[in-house]
Amino acid sequence: MLEKEIEGYLKRRVEKELGGRALKFVSPGQSGVPDRIVLLPGTRIVFVETKAPAKKLRRLQGYVCGRIAALGFDVRRIDSEEKVDSFIREMRATQ
């Protein structure tokens, strides 16, 4: 499965199942940002880096995700449809 397929699956599930948005995150001048910012009802924000199955974060991605997490934000790495499904269940349980 390709990364873009997992990313699309995440976007569709967040919008349909949680009533949220999974916006593409592009930050000019800052490489390594997570692929999506997931905005959920109740002002919950989760940054998600999608990967193809078993692929690891690049060094810069790991650094940037760590910096975002250090600010107190929820940052996830998701590399399969099963992990998207698990993420959706977790977010639904905490809504």
C-alpha positions as CSV (number, residue, x, y, z in Angstrom):
1,M,0.0,0.0,0.0
2,L,1.3,3.5,-0.8
3,E,1.6,6.4,1.6
4,K,-0.9,8.5,-0.4
5,E,-3.5,5.7,-0.1
6,I,-3.1,5.6,3.6
7,E,-3.3,9.4,3.8
8,G,-6.5,9.4,1.7
9,Y,-8.0,6.8,3.8
10,L,-7.2,8.8,6.9
11,K,-8.8,11.9,5.4
12,R,-12.0,10.1,4.4
13,R,-12.4,8.4,7.8
14,V,-11.8,11.5,9.9
15,E,-14.3,13.5,7.9
16,K,-17.0,10.7,7.7
17,E,-16.6,9.1,11.1
18,L,-15.5,11.9,13.4
19,G,-16.9,15.0,11.7
20,G,-13.5,16.5,11.6
21,R,-11.0,17.7,9.0
22,A,-7.7,16.2,8.0
23,L,-6.0,19.1,6.3
24,K,-2.9,18.8,4.2
25,F,0.0,20.5,6.1
26,V,2.5,22.4,3.9
27,S,4.8,24.8,5.6
28,P,6.9,26.8,3.1
29,G,10.4,27.2,4.5
30,Q,10.0,24.4,7.0
31,S,10.7,20.8,5.7
32,G,9.8,17.7,7.6
33,V,6.3,18.8,8.9
34,P,3.7,16.0,9.3
35,D,1.5,15.3,6.3
36,R,-1.9,16.2,8.0
37,I,-3.3,18.3,10.7
38,V,-6.4,16.6,12.0
39,L,-8.9,19.0,13.5
40,L,-11.6,17.4,15.6
41,P,-14.8,18.8,17.2
42,G,-14.1,20.2,20.6
43,T,-10.8,22.0,19.6
44,R,-8.7,18.8,19.5
45,I,-5.7,18.9,17.1
46,V,-3.6,15.9,16.1
47,F,-0.6,16.1,13.7
48,V,-0.3,12.9,11.6
49,E,2.7,11.7,9.6
50,T,1.6,9.0,7.2
51,K,4.0,6.4,5.9
52,A,3.9,3.4,3.7
53,P,3.8,0.2,5.8
54,A,7.1,-0.4,7.7
55,K,8.7,2.9,6.4
56,K,10.5,5.0,9.0
57,L,10.4,8.7,9.5
58,R,13.3,10.6,7.8
59,R,15.6,12.2,10.3
60,L,14.3,15.7,9.8
61,Q,10.7,14.4,10.1
62,G,11.5,12.8,13.4
63,Y,13.1,16.0,14.6
64,V,10.2,18.2,13.6
65,C,7.6,15.8,15.0
66,G,9.6,15.8,18.2
67,R,9.6,19.6,18.4
68,I,5.9,19.7,17.8
69,A,5.3,17.0,20.5
70,A,7.6,19.0,22.9
71,L,5.1,21.9,22.6
72,G,2.4,19.6,24.0
73,F,0.7,18.6,20.7
74,D,-0.4,15.1,19.9
75,V,1.8,13.8,17.0
76,R,1.2,10.3,15.4
77,R,2.9,8.2,12.8
78,I,0.4,6.0,10.9
79,D,1.5,3.4,8.3
80,S,-1.5,1.2,7.6
81,E,-5.3,1.2,7.3
82,E,-5.5,-0.8,10.5
83,K,-3.6,1.9,12.3
84,V,-6.0,4.5,10.8
85,D,-8.9,2.4,12.1
86,S,-7.3,2.2,15.6
87,F,-6.8,6.0,15.5
88,I,-10.4,6.6,14.6
89,R,-11.6,4.3,17.5
90,E,-9.3,6.1,20.0
91,M,-10.5,9.5,18.9
92,R,-14.1,8.5,19.0
93,A,-13.7,7.1,22.5
94,T,-12.3,10.4,23.7
95,Q,-14.8,12.7,22.1
